[in-house]
Amino acid sequence: VLGENAIAVRTKAMKCLSEVVAVDPSILARLDMQRGVHGRLMDNSTSVREAAVELLGRFVLCRPQLAEQYYDMLIERIL
């Protein structure tokens, strides 16, 4: 779904992923999740990028090991 053409669908997918991660934050440690989130951090749509940043901001602080895994992606997005 994260590769969908419709912006609204990609945005909702990120928000749904955020709800899943709320139940099990360890999901963000999976390599396929990291690739998916990275792709959405670089999405053409502002709303999709915002949803990805919100997802990471919400959970990276709770799980410091996630900060290490997503650090390069966040720095790339900031720059």
CNS distance restraints for C-alpha pairs under 8 A (distance, minus, plus):
assign (resid   1 and name CA) (resid   9 and name CA) 7.23 0.50 0.50
assign (resid   1 and name CA) (resid  10 and name CA) 6.54 0.50 0.50
assign (resid   1 and name CA) (resid  13 and name CA) 6.59 0.50 0.50
assign (resid   2 and name CA) (resid   9 and name CA) 7.72 0.50 0.50
assign (resid   2 and name CA) (resid  10 and name CA) 5.08 0.50 0.50
assign (resid   2 and name CA) (resid  13 and name CA) 6.31 0.50 0.50
assign (resid   2 and name CA) (resid  14 and name CA) 7.56 0.50 0.50
assign (resid   2 and name CA) (resid  36 and name CA) 6.99 0.50 0.50
assign (resid   2 and name CA) (resid  40 and name CA) 7.49 0.50 0.50
assign (resid   3 and name CA) (resid  10 and name CA) 7.15 0.50 0.50
assign (resid   4 and name CA) (resid   9 and name CA) 6.74 0.50 0.50
assign (resid   4 and name CA) (resid  10 and name CA) 6.20 0.50 0.50
assign (resid   5 and name CA) (resid   9 and name CA) 7.91 0.50 0.50
assign (resid   5 and name CA) (resid  10 and name CA) 7.76 0.50 0.50
assign (resid   6 and name CA) (resid  10 and name CA) 6.56 0.50 0.50
assign (resid   7 and name CA) (resid  11 and name CA) 6.13 0.50 0.50
assign (resid   7 and name CA) (resid  45 and name CA) 6.69 0.50 0.50
assign (resid   7 and name CA) (resid  47 and name CA) 7.89 0.50 0.50
assign (resid   7 and name CA) (resid  48 and name CA) 7.07 0.50 0.50
assign (resid   8 and name CA) (resid  12 and name CA) 6.08 0.50 0.50
assign (resid   9 and name CA) (resid  13 and name CA) 6.01 0.50 0.50
assign (resid  10 and name CA) (resid  14 and name CA) 6.35 0.50 0.50
assign (resid  10 and name CA) (resid  48 and name CA) 6.32 0.50 0.50
assign (resid  11 and name CA) (resid  15 and name CA) 6.40 0.50 0.50
assign (resid  11 and name CA) (resid  47 and name CA) 6.33 0.50 0.50
assign (resid  11 and name CA) (resid  48 and name CA) 4.65 0.50 0.50
assign (resid  11 and name CA) (resid  51 and name CA) 6.34 0.50 0.50
assign (resid  12 and name CA) (resid  16 and name CA) 6.02 0.50 0.50
assign (resid  13 and name CA) (resid  17 and name CA) 6.06 0.50 0.50
assign (resid  14 and name CA) (resid  18 and name CA) 6.19 0.50 0.50
assign (resid  14 and name CA) (resid  48 and name CA) 7.22 0.50 0.50
assign (resid  14 and name CA) (resid  51 and name CA) 5.88 0.50 0.50
assign (resid  14 and name CA) (resid  52 and name CA) 6.22 0.50 0.50
assign (resid  14 and name CA) (resid  55 and name CA) 7.46 0.50 0.50
assign (resid  15 and name CA) (resid  19 and name CA) 6.55 0.50 0.50
assign (resid  15 and name CA) (resid  51 and name CA) 6.34 0.50 0.50
assign (resid  15 and name CA) (resid  55 and name CA) 7.51 0.50 0.50
assign (resid  16 and name CA) (resid  20 and name CA) 6.42 0.50 0.50
assign (resid  17 and name CA) (resid  21 and name CA) 6.08 0.50 0.50
assign (resid  18 and name CA) (resid  22 and name CA) 6.19 0.50 0.50
assign (resid  18 and name CA) (resid  55 and name CA) 5.46 0.50 0.50
assign (resid  19 and name CA) (resid  23 and name CA) 6.89 0.50 0.50
assign (resid  20 and name CA) (resid  24 and name CA) 6.43 0.50 0.50
assign (resid  20 and name CA) (resid  25 and name CA) 7.88 0.50 0.50
assign (resid  21 and name CA) (resid  25 and name CA) 4.49 0.50 0.50
assign (resid  21 and name CA) (resid  26 and name CA) 7.39 0.50 0.50
assign (resid  21 and name CA) (resid  27 and name CA) 6.31 0.50 0.50
assign (resid  21 and name CA) (resid  28 and name CA) 7.09 0.50 0.50
assign (resid  21 and name CA) (resid  59 and name CA) 7.87 0.50 0.50
assign (resid  22 and name CA) (resid  59 and name CA) 7.82 0.50 0.50
assign (resid  25 and name CA) (resid  29 and name CA) 7.92 0.50 0.50
assign (resid  25 and name CA) (resid  59 and name CA) 6.92 0.50 0.50
assign (resid  25 and name CA) (resid  63 and name CA) 7.79 0.50 0.50
assign (resid  26 and name CA) (resid  30 and name CA) 7.55 0.50 0.50
assign (resid  27 and name CA) (resid  33 and name CA) 7.08 0.50 0.50
assign (resid  28 and name CA) (resid  33 and name CA) 5.67 0.50 0.50
assign (resid  28 and name CA) (resid  34 and name CA) 6.41 0.50 0.50
assign (resid  28 and name CA) (resid  66 and name CA) 7.28 0.50 0.50
assign (resid  29 and name CA) (resid  33 and name CA) 7.13 0.50 0.50
assign (resid  29 and name CA) (resid  34 and name CA) 6.95 0.50 0.50
assign (resid  29 and name CA) (resid  66 and name CA) 6.67 0.50 0.50
assign (resid  29 and name CA) (resid  69 and name CA) 7.49 0.50 0.50
assign (resid  30 and name CA) (resid  34 and name CA) 6.32 0.50 0.50
assign (resid  31 and name CA) (resid  35 and name CA) 6.26 0.50 0.50
assign (resid  32 and name CA) (resid  36 and name CA) 6.18 0.50 0.50
assign (resid  33 and name CA) (resid  37 and name CA) 6.04 0.50 0.50
assign (resid  34 and name CA) (resid  38 and name CA) 5.99 0.50 0.50
assign (resid  34 and name CA) (resid  70 and name CA) 7.56 0.50 0.50
assign (resid  35 and name CA) (resid  39 and name CA) 6.15 0.50 0.50
assign (resid  36 and name CA) (resid  40 and name CA) 6.39 0.50 0.50
assign (resid  37 and name CA) (resid  41 and name CA) 6.12 0.50 0.50
assign (resid  37 and name CA) (resid  52 and name CA) 6.28 0.50 0.50
assign (resid  38 and name CA) (resid  42 and name CA) 6.58 0.50 0.50
assign (resid  38 and name CA) (resid  73 and name CA) 6.28 0.50 0.50
assign (resid  39 and name CA) (resid  43 and name CA) 6.24 0.50 0.50
assign (resid  40 and name CA) (resid  48 and name CA) 6.25 0.50 0.50
assign (resid  40 and name CA) (resid  49 and name CA) 5.75 0.50 0.50
assign (resid  40 and name CA) (resid  52 and name CA) 6.11 0.50 0.50
assign (resid  41 and name CA) (resid  48 and name CA) 7.48 0.50 0.50
assign (resid  41 and name CA) (resid  49 and name CA) 4.82 0.50 0.50
assign (resid  41 and name CA) (resid  50 and name CA) 7.87 0.50 0.50
assign (resid  41 and name CA) (resid  52 and name CA) 5.72 0.50 0.50
assign (resid  41 and name CA) (resid  53 and name CA) 6.85 0.50 0.50
assign (resid  41 and name CA) (resid  73 and name CA) 7.72 0.50 0.50
assign (resid  41 and name CA) (resid  77 and name CA) 6.62 0.50 0.50
assign (resid  42 and name CA) (resid  49 and name CA) 6.64 0.50 0.50
assign (resid  42 and name CA) (resid  77 and name CA) 7.10 0.50 0.50
assign (resid  43 and name CA) (resid  48 and name CA) 6.44 0.50 0.50
assign (resid  43 and name CA) (resid  49 and name CA) 5.90 0.50 0.50
assign (resid  44 and name CA) (resid  48 and name CA) 7.90 0.50 0.50
assign (resid  44 and name CA) (resid  49 and name CA) 7.83 0.50 0.50
assign (resid  45 and name CA) (resid  49 and name CA) 6.39 0.50 0.50
assign (resid  46 and name CA) (resid  50 and name CA) 6.05 0.50 0.50
assign (resid  47 and name CA) (resid  51 and name CA) 6.19 0.50 0.50
assign (resid  48 and name CA) (resid  52 and name CA) 6.30 0.50 0.50
assign (resid  49 and name CA) (resid  53 and name CA) 6.20 0.50 0.50
assign (resid  50 and name CA) (resid  54 and name CA) 5.99 0.50 0.50
assign (resid  51 and name CA) (resid  55 and name CA) 6.09 0.50 0.50
assign (resid  52 and name CA) (resid  56 and name CA) 6.38 0.50 0.50
assign (resid  53 and name CA) (resid  57 and name CA) 5.93 0.50 0.50
assign (resid  54 and name CA) (resid  58 and name CA) 5.95 0.50 0.50
assign (resid  55 and name CA) (resid  59 and name CA) 6.58 0.50 0.50
assign (resid  56 and name CA) (resid  60 and name CA) 5.47 0.50 0.50
assign (resid  57 and name CA) (resid  61 and name CA) 6.77 0.50 0.50
assign (resid  58 and name CA) (resid  62 and name CA) 7.62 0.50 0.50
assign (resid  59 and name CA) (resid  63 and name CA) 6.39 0.50 0.50
assign (resid  59 and name CA) (resid  66 and name CA) 7.98 0.50 0.50
assign (resid  60 and name CA) (resid  64 and name CA) 6.06 0.50 0.50
assign (resid  60 and name CA) (resid  65 and name CA) 7.78 0.50 0.50
assign (resid  60 and name CA) (resid  66 and name CA) 5.34 0.50 0.50
assign (resid  60 and name CA) (resid  67 and name CA) 5.26 0.50 0.50
assign (resid  61 and name CA) (resid  67 and name CA) 7.20 0.50 0.50
assign (resid  63 and name CA) (resid  67 and name CA) 7.14 0.50 0.50
assign (resid  64 and name CA) (resid  68 and name CA) 6.97 0.50 0.50
assign (resid  65 and name CA) (resid  69 and name CA) 6.67 0.50 0.50
assign (resid  66 and name CA) (resid  70 and name CA) 6.06 0.50 0.50
assign (resid  67 and name CA) (resid  71 and name CA) 5.49 0.50 0.50
assign (resid  70 and name CA) (resid  74 and name CA) 6.19 0.50 0.50
assign (resid  71 and name CA) (resid  75 and name CA) 6.16 0.50 0.50
assign (resid  72 and name CA) (resid  76 and name CA) 6.06 0.50 0.50
assign (resid  73 and name CA) (resid  77 and name CA) 6.20 0.50 0.50
assign (resid  74 and name CA) (resid  78 and name CA) 6.14 0.50 0.50
assign (resid  75 and name CA) (resid  79 and name CA) 6.16 0.50 0.50
